[in-house]
Amino acid sequence: MKDHPRVLLTGFEPFAGDPINPSARIVEALAGADVAGARIEGRVLPCVFGQAIVAAIRAIEQTSPVLVLALGQAGGRTGITVERVAINVDDARIPDNAGVQPIDQPIVADGPAAYFSTLPIKAMVEALRKREIAASVSQTAGTFVCNHVFYGVRHHLANRPDVRAGFVHVPWLPEQAAARPAEPSLPLAVQVEAVRMLIAVALTADERRLVGGTEH
Ligand code: PCA
């Protein structure tokens, strides 16, 4: 249906030599699905500075979403982490998939220092915890390609308060954690269900408790 609202769900290709990225697997699982009356448009972004923002903005223009939820892997984190804030800095600990490793570079010259998520981050965390899925608010999306895309998307949508946008980091899958004893992980089926719930909450939560520090 032409007027069906759309959700843009993005993930990342694998990086750092890992053959898998759970965020891409989640996107593949949910692309084309109907969640809370909206259609999921899925895109897997390159893990490359610059190109990742270009691809995300192109996808926004192609799909005219009411909601943008960007996903990325945060290996070593326990559970699903809903990011509060994107900061205007690229500071890479490792090269991206094009071999580029920016250090202390602004993402947008003269851009604001940071953008908050415009998703109902606390309501999203609560919804997962109610279903006994480990979840928390994260105060930093890092300074690698995930934060880069989060910032780039929020900057692009800065004058579009009608489009909610934010970022969620997901943990390793059990098969990734197997090589790293004692590291936390979450099965793909749980991660997919969690993201489906997050989208539903982000679409339907009527209050917009947006600004860091003022929620709850
Ligand atoms: N995680 C990385 C980049 C791609 C991904 O899935 C990050 O947290 O920046």
Residues whose N, C-alpha, C, O or C-beta is under 5 A from the ligand:
A	BS01	PCA	F12 C47 G72 Q73 A141 F144 V145 C146 N147
